[in-house]
Amino acid sequence: KKDKSWKFNRNQKSKKKPWYRNRGEKRQKTENGADNDDGTSDCDQEKQNGKDLNRKGKAKNERKKEDFGSREQTPHEGSFAHENMQKIFRITIEKPEEDKNSCGTNISSVEHVEEKQGICSNEGVATNTEEAATKFPKRKLAILVSFLGTKYSGFQINAEKNTLQAQLELALQRAGIINFANFGYPSKYSWSSSARTDKGVHAAAQVCSFKGHMIFHTDGEDAMTTGDQLDAMRTKVNEHLPDDIRIIDIERVTRNFCARTNRDKVRYQYMVPSFMLCSKEEVRKAFSSVDGSVLETKKTVEKNMTPMEASNIVQENITQEVLQNARSALYNHRVTPHQLECLREGLKLFQGTHPFHNYTRRIGGKDASAMRYILSFEALDPVVLPGKLNNDGTKQQDMEWIPVQIVGQSFLLNQIRKMISAAVDLGREVVSDDQIRQSLKKEVRMKVNVAPAQGLFLDRSYFD
């Protein structure tokens, strides 16, 4: 038989009083006085415990604020607001003076500094913080940037490195769009970029978003339209930028817009010179004037050479005359239909979702971050570009290039340049299709060469 002793016996009276009786007794005890040995009531003790917990929580929050404040007091080590960066690159930045008429608070507008340095006019200069906030409203902005990345250590801000983000931040601060109080703290003005380019990589359409002041905003009949204000801001920022960095356009965006998270996909383009597809015999012929004993080494016989490898081996024996003859021979090379078809077939192998751990650094095959989705990877028809004029008035030879475009959601460090190198080796028939397929497997570890960064540039960012 089942034990039914657990069931409630209605005949027995419960010793536990109803909840409303307990509540009434507690209220009565509180009104009558203390019911504990220490002279305090249960209600008073509960209130005291709540106050202690609240006091501890406030103290903990204050300690967090102090720790956060101590970290925020030092600017980013890669920003020109940091003292080390100013010493390394010999940049002088003056701090704004305190406005005595505003209770000792620092003026947020940087126009005082620019007026003192003589780099802007007196128009629109605010005399205190309240007037600056009224005259220069803060809005969410997006800029379209193009640059040559040859002289810079990538786009993203990096400690003690001359980066493109640091140059843009400095120009925006000098133009007055970013407050001096936020200079060196990208998180304070919500900085974000659509892509991060490597060292030496260029861009035709980099998109960045941030919060900035509308420095040409005025009220009244003579007020400028929003489009005219943005054009004037673009012109003023470009005055403080180097010649190899230019802001193409500035637009107002919504408050929640983020250049990194709102970007759906990105397109890069790599300009492959046709002589990269030269065979071993053509490379030897180009350097035929070099001593043959240098090229007939064990290293060059066992594997096919690229022009870069050949130049590294014989660099001690290369003269200016030899280099000029080799350049003339390589510039005259034109890609064959078979080489172009092999290149296109190699690029198609990378389309889709694959683990690209062999095409980056410090990532294993089982790492989830190695998975990337490539929408398209194709080689366009070759184009012949006219040669440049030399300093002595002579013209260089015309050269053929193969534009290669890749579209994907995101890319790893050196991923595109390594894929280009593998596809070029396939076009030169140095590697096979099966070797490229093996490199896209999680359990396979393989070394892949990196193509030069000079031919890669960010072509477009999509915001669908």
N, C-alpha and C positions, 0 to 999 in steps of 0.2 A: 504494500500500500504506500501511496505517496504521502509524504509528510506535509500536512496542511496546517501545522502550528504557526507558520509565518503569517497566516491570514489574520486580518483584523477582527477581533471579537467585539461586536457591537455592545455586548452586555457589560463589558468592562469599561470603566470610566478612564479616560486618558488623564494622566497626571500632568501633562503639559498644558499650560494655559493657552488660550487663543492669542493670536498676535496682537489683537487690539487691546487686550488686558495688559499684556507686557508693556505696550507702548504707553498706556495710561499710567502704569506704576512708575515707569522711568520719568515721565513728565512730572509726576507728583514728587518723586525723590529729588528731582532737580529744583523744584520750587521750595521744598522744605529745607534743603541744605545738603551737606556732604554726606555721602554714604560709604566712603572709603576710610581706611585707617589713617591715611596721610592728610585727611581733611579736604579732599577734593572729590568731586562727583565723577561718575563715569563719563558724563557728557563733557565736563571740563577737560578731562584727560584726553578724550578723543580730539577735542579742539586743539589742545597743546601738541599732540602728536602730528596733527595736520600742519600746524605752523612750523614745527621742526622740519618736516619733510619739504615744505615749501621753501624754507630758508636754505636747506641743503641744495635744493634744485637751483635756486637763484645763484648760490655760490658757485655751483658747477658750471652754469651758463656763463658767469662772469669770467671764470678761468678759461673757458673755451674762447670767449671773445678776446681775452688778453693774448692767448696763444695765436689766434688768427691775426690779431693786429700786429704782433711782432713779426709774423711771416710776411705780412703785406707791407711792412715798412721798407723792405728792401726791394728795389725794382728787379725785374727779370735780368738775369746775367747776360742775356743776349740783346737787350735793349740799349740804345744809346743814352737812356736815362741813368744807366749804371756807371759808376765812376771808372771801373776797369775798361769798359768799352770806350769811354771818352779818352782815356789815356792811350789805349792801343791805336785807335784810329784818329786821334788828335782832333777831336770835335769839342767845341766849347758851347755849353748850354747854360744860359743864365736863368736863375730862378726869379719868379715874379716877386716884386716888393710887396710888403704888407700894407694894406690900406688902413690907415689910422682912423679914418672916418667910419669904418665898418666893424668896430669893436675888436680890432686885432685879427680878424679872419683874413686868410689869404684870398686874393682875387682869383677866381677860377678862370677868367678869360686870359688868354696868353697875349692879347694885343698890347699890354703894357710892355712885355719883353720885346716884342717886335718893334714897337715904337722907339724903345731905347736903342735897339740895334740898328734902326733906320731901314728896315726892310719892308715896312708897310706905311700907309698913310694914316692920318688921324681920323679918318672917317669911320664912324661906327665904333669908336673906342668907348668901352663902358668904364664908369668911374667906381662902381662897387659891384658886389656880387649880385644884389637884387636886380640892378639895372642890366647886368650882363645876362642874367637868366631871362629877363623880359625881352631884351633885344635880340638875343641869340637863342632861340628855342632849340632844344635837342630833339633830333629825329633819327629814325632808323634809316640808314643809307646803304647802298650797294654800289661798288665801283667795278668797272671793267678795266683790267690792267694788262698791258703787253710789255714784255721786257726781254732783254738778252741776258741770259744767266751765266755768261762766260766768267765774269769777275766775281761771282757770288757763290757762297757755300750753301746753295739750295734756297728754297723759299721760306720754309718755316724758321722761326726765330730759334737761335741756338747760342749757347754760352760762348762768348768771346769769338764769335764768327760774324763776318759781314754778310748778312742775309738780306733778302729782298723785303721780308716783313719788317725788319728793323729800319730799312730805308723808307718804306712807306709810312711807318709810324712817326719817324722823325719829320717827314714832310708834312704830314697832317697836323702834327703838333706846332710846327713853325707857322703853318697857315692859320692856326687858331681854331681848327675844327675839333681837335681833341684838347681837353683841358690839361694844363700842366700837372694838376693833382692826379690825373689818370695816366700820365705819361710813364710808361714802363710797366703798366699793369693791364695787359690785354683783356683780362676777364672783366675789368671794370667798365670797359666800353664795348663788351660783347663781340670781340673780334672773332671772325670765322672766315675760312677760305674754302673754295670749292675743290682744290687739289693741292697737293704738296709735291713740288718738283725737286729732283735731286740736284746735286752740284753740277753746274754747267749746262743744265737743261733750260730751254727757252719757253716762252708762252706767248700766244697771240690773243688769248681770251681767258684770262684768269679772273674769277669773280670773287670779291671779298665783301663781307657785310660787317657793319659796326654802327655804333651810336655816335653821332657827331652833331656839332652845332651848325645851324644855318647862319653863317657869319654875315651874309648879305641881306638878312631879313630886316625889313623896315615897315613901318605903319604909315598910313596916309595916302594921299593921292599919287605921290611919286614912288609908291611901293613897287618893287620888281616882282614879276611873275615867278612862280616856282621854277620854271624851266630856265629863265635867265639867271636866277640865283645859283642853280646847280652848274650852269655853264661857267659862271664867274668863279665858283669854287674850284672847278676842274682846272681852270687856267691858273689860279693862284697856287694850287698844290703842285702843278707841273713846274712852276718856277723854282720850287725847292727840291726837285728830284733830279738825279743824274740824267745824262743824255740817253742812257740805255734803259731807262724806265719811264713809261708814259701811262697816264690815266686816260683812257679813251672816252669814258662816259661815266657819269654819276647819276643815279636815280634814287628816288625815294621808294621804300618798300614797306610792307606791313610790319607791325611790331614783332610778330613771331617768326619773321623770315630769318633763316640761317643758311648761309651759303654752303655749308657742309652737309647738313641733314636734308635740306630741300632739293639738293642735286640728285637727279635720277640716274644719270650716266655721264660719262666723260669720254671725249675722243682725243687721242694723241696721233701725231703724225711723225714718221721718221723718214728722213730723206736719205735713201741708200744710194751712194755713188755706184755707177755701173762697174767700175774697176774692182769693187769688192767681190764681184763674181768671177774675177780672172782665174784661170787655171794655173797650175804650178809652172807649166812651160812658159806662159805669158809673163809671169812674174820674173822668172829667170832671164827671159829675153829683155825685160825692162832694165834689169841690173846687169846686163852682159858686160858692161865696161868695168865692173868690179872684179878683182882678182878671183879666179875660179876656185882657188883653194879655200877661200873663206866660205863659199856657199856649199862646197862639197864636204860638209861635215856630217857626222852621223846623225845629228839632230835634224838637219834639213832633208836628208835622204829618206829617213824613215817615215816622215809625214809631209803632207802638203802644206805649203806656206801661204799665209796671207801676206799682203803687202806690208802690213804692220810688223809681222814677225820677221820678214826679210830685212826690213830697215833696222830692227833692233839687233839682228845678228851682225850686220855689216856696217853698223853706225861708225865704227872707228875708221873704216876704210872709205867711207863715203865723202866725196868732195862736193862742192857746189855744182860743179859741172856734171858729175854723175847724178846728183839729185835732179838737176834740170832735165837731163835726158830721160830719166825714169818717169818724171812727172809728165813729160810730153807723151811718152808711150802709154801711160795709164789713162791720161785724159782722153786719148783718141779711142779708147775701148768703148764698144757699143754692145749692149746685152743682146744675146741671141734669143730667138723664140723658145728654144728648149730650156735655156737657163731661166727665163721668166716664168715658164710653166712649172718648172721644179720649185721655184720660189713660192709661187701661188699655192701649190699643193702642200708645201711645208707649212704655210701660214694657216691653212684650213685645219691642220691637226690640233691647233690650240683652241679652236672654238668650242664653246660649251663650258661645263663646270668640271674643273680638274684641280688636283692638289699641285700647287706650283712651288713646293718646298725646294726643288732643285734650281729654281729661277730667282731665288732671293738669298738672304743670309740669316743664319741663326734661327731657322724654323725647321722642325721635323715634319715628316710626312703625316704623322697622326695628329698634328696640331690643327685645330679647327680653323685657325686664321690663315692657313695655307690654301684653303679652298677659295677659288675665285671664278667668276662667271664672265666669259668673254663672249660678247654678242656677235661681233664681226671682226675679221682680221684679213685684209685684202691688200694686194699690190695694184696700184693704178698704172696706167700706161706711162712709159718713160717720157721724160721731158728733157730738152736740151736748153741749158741756160747759157747766155753769152758770158764770156770771160770778162773779168774786171780790168780796169786800166791800172798799170803800174805807175810808180812815181816818176820813172823816166819817160813816160808817154807811151810805152809799148802796151799791147793788149794781151792778156792771157788767153789761153785756148778755151774754146767752148767745151762744156762738160755735160755729160748725160747723167740724170738722176732718176731714181725710181721712187715715187712717193708711196709709202706704206701707211695705211690708216688702220687704227685699232680702236674699237669701241667696247667699253666694259663698265661695270658698275664701280669697281675700285681695283687698285693695283698695289702690289707689294714693292718693296725697295728693289730697284734694278730689274724688276720683272720684265718690262717691255724691252729693255736693251739686251737682256739675255735671250729672250725669244727671237729678237731680230738676228742675233748672232747665230742661233741654232738654225733659223730658216735660211740664212745666207750660206752656211756650211752645207745645207741640203741642196741649195742651188748650185754650189760648186762641186756637188757629188762627193763631199768629204764624209758626210754621215748619211745614214739611211733612214727611211721612214720608221722602221722598227725601233731604232735607237731613240727617236723623239717620242714614240709611244711609250717606251720603257721609262723615259724620264718623267712621265706624267703618272707614274704609279707610286702609291704610298710607300711600299716596301723597298723601292729602289733609290739608292743614293748615287748621284752622278754630278760631276763637275761640268759646268757650262760657262763658256767665255762670255765676257761683257762687251757689247759694242760701245763705241765712243759716245759720249753724251752730247757732242756738238750737233749731231743730226736730229735730235729729238726735241719736239716742242709740243706744248699743250695747245690743241687746236680749238676745242669748243667744250663748254659745259652745258648740259641739257637740264632745264627746269620745266618738265612737263606737268 
